[in-house]
Amino acid sequence: MLRPLAVLAACALVMIVPWVPRTGSRSEIPCAPFFNKYFPNPYVHISFEREYRESLAHWNGVTDWRDIPVEATLRGGKLQGVLGPVFLLAPLALLALRRREGRSVTAAAAVYGLAYPANIRPRAS
């Protein structure tokens, strides 16, 4: 089960790694505009980073976590998009857990979903 996750991580790194030196060469900070606490940046203040992260975590005023499932699957107005078709596939994912391949895909989806609380805006519409 760890091998598929390693493949997923390797594919993600292929996309991520080129951006770190590019960002670092433009701003002399490898993680700009984030991690200003550890890499002081004369162009971006720490307060901007905090406010930016807070705005992503509470997109369009959605502050109650109980509103997120309804907004992300049915309404979509506050989060500017819906994940309805993906949500409808959830029962199939539960059925797929019986097979090895299904567990691998579901594990990859779970890893992908770990970052969702940091930015609640749907990625698909």
Backbone torsions as a table, in degrees:
resi	resn	phi	psi	omega
1	MET	NA	-24.4	179.0
2	LEU	-76.3	-26.0	-178.8
3	ARG	-63.3	-46.2	176.9
4	PRO	-61.2	-36.1	177.4
5	LEU	-67.1	-35.9	176.7
6	ALA	-66.0	-39.1	176.8
7	VAL	-64.3	-43.2	177.9
8	LEU	-60.8	-44.8	178.9
9	ALA	-63.9	-40.1	178.5
10	ALA	-63.8	-41.5	177.8
11	CYS	-64.6	-39.1	177.7
12	ALA	-65.4	-41.0	179.7
13	LEU	-64.2	-32.6	177.2
14	VAL	-59.9	-35.2	179.5
15	MET	-83.0	-31.3	-173.7
16	ILE	-84.7	-44.6	-170.9
17	VAL	-55.0	-42.5	-179.8
18	PRO	-63.9	-24.5	-177.9
19	TRP	-77.6	-26.2	-178.2
20	VAL	-64.6	-51.9	177.6
21	PRO	-66.7	-32.4	178.7
22	ARG	-62.9	-47.7	179.0
23	THR	-65.0	-41.6	179.4
24	GLY	-65.0	-34.9	-179.9
25	SER	-72.9	-29.7	-179.8
26	ARG	-82.1	-35.1	-175.5
27	SER	-121.3	1.1	-177.9
28	GLU	63.3	15.0	178.8
29	ILE	-130.9	119.0	-173.1
30	PRO	-67.3	-20.7	-175.5
31	CYS	-117.0	20.0	-177.1
32	ALA	-58.6	141.6	2.9
33	PRO	-91.8	16.4	-178.4
34	PHE	-102.4	173.3	178.9
35	PHE	59.4	36.9	178.1
36	ASN	-67.9	-17.9	176.7
37	LYS	-66.6	-35.5	-177.1
38	TYR	-97.5	-28.8	178.3
39	PHE	-122.2	87.4	-177.1
40	PRO	-54.8	132.7	-175.9
41	ASN	-123.5	122.1	-179.6
42	PRO	-70.9	-13.5	-175.3
43	TYR	-100.1	-22.0	-178.4
44	VAL	-128.1	124.6	-178.9
45	HIS	-87.1	154.2	-179.5
46	ILE	-59.9	-34.7	-179.5
47	SER	-64.7	-35.0	176.4
48	PHE	-62.3	-43.9	179.7
49	GLU	-60.3	-44.5	179.2
50	ARG	-63.0	-45.6	-179.4
51	GLU	-65.1	-38.7	-179.8
52	TYR	-64.9	-45.9	177.9
53	ARG	-63.0	-40.0	179.1
54	GLU	-64.9	-40.2	-179.5
55	SER	-68.1	-33.8	177.1
56	LEU	-71.2	-35.1	-179.2
57	ALA	-75.6	-22.6	-179.8
58	HIS	-126.5	62.5	-174.4
59	TRP	-62.5	127.7	178.1
60	ASN	51.8	35.0	175.3
61	GLY	80.7	10.1	176.2
62	VAL	-78.1	101.3	-177.1
63	THR	-108.5	-22.8	-179.7
64	ASP	-90.9	121.9	-177.5
65	TRP	-62.7	-21.6	178.9
66	ARG	-71.7	-20.8	178.3
67	ASP	-79.8	-21.6	-173.2
68	ILE	-63.8	-46.8	-179.8
69	PRO	-59.3	-41.5	-179.6
70	VAL	-68.4	-43.2	179.5
71	GLU	-66.2	-40.3	-176.2
72	ALA	-76.3	-23.9	-175.8
73	THR	-107.4	-31.7	-174.1
74	LEU	-115.6	-54.4	-173.1
75	ARG	-83.7	-67.5	177.0
76	GLY	83.8	-4.8	-177.2
77	GLY	-65.4	-48.2	-178.0
78	LYS	-74.3	-33.5	-177.8
79	LEU	-94.6	1.9	176.7
80	GLN	58.5	44.6	177.1
81	GLY	156.9	160.0	179.3
82	VAL	-126.4	151.3	175.5
83	LEU	-111.3	27.3	-175.0
84	GLY	-51.8	-53.0	-179.2
85	PRO	-60.6	-37.7	178.3
86	VAL	-68.0	-40.1	178.9
87	PHE	-62.3	-37.8	179.8
88	LEU	-67.4	-20.0	178.1
89	LEU	-83.0	-6.2	-178.4
90	ALA	-56.9	-43.1	177.4
91	PRO	-61.4	-34.8	176.8
92	LEU	-66.5	-35.0	177.2
93	ALA	-64.4	-38.3	177.6
94	LEU	-65.0	-40.0	176.5
95	LEU	-67.1	-33.6	-178.3
96	ALA	-70.4	-16.7	-179.7
97	LEU	-63.3	-15.0	178.9
98	ARG	-72.0	-22.5	-177.4
99	ARG	-109.6	154.9	-178.4
100	ARG	-60.1	-44.8	-179.1
101	GLU	-64.4	-38.8	178.4
102	GLY	-64.2	-38.8	176.6
103	ARG	-65.5	-37.4	179.1
104	SER	-64.8	-45.7	-179.7
105	VAL	-66.6	-40.7	179.3
106	THR	-66.6	-37.7	176.5
107	ALA	-64.2	-41.2	178.0
108	ALA	-63.7	-40.8	177.9
109	ALA	-64.1	-38.1	178.9
110	ALA	-66.2	-41.2	177.6
111	VAL	-62.9	-42.8	178.3
112	TYR	-62.2	-36.2	-178.0
113	GLY	-78.0	-8.9	-179.6
114	LEU	-61.6	-30.8	-177.9
115	ALA	-84.0	-6.0	-175.5
116	TYR	-56.2	-43.2	-179.3
117	PRO	-62.1	-22.0	179.3
118	ALA	-76.1	-25.4	179.6
119	ASN	-148.9	97.9	-171.0
120	ILE	-80.4	0.5	179.0
121	ARG	-71.2	130.3	-180.0
122	PRO	-61.4	147.2	-179.2
123	ARG	-93.5	-10.9	-179.3
124	ALA	-131.8	154.8	177.3
125	SER	-142.2	NA	NA
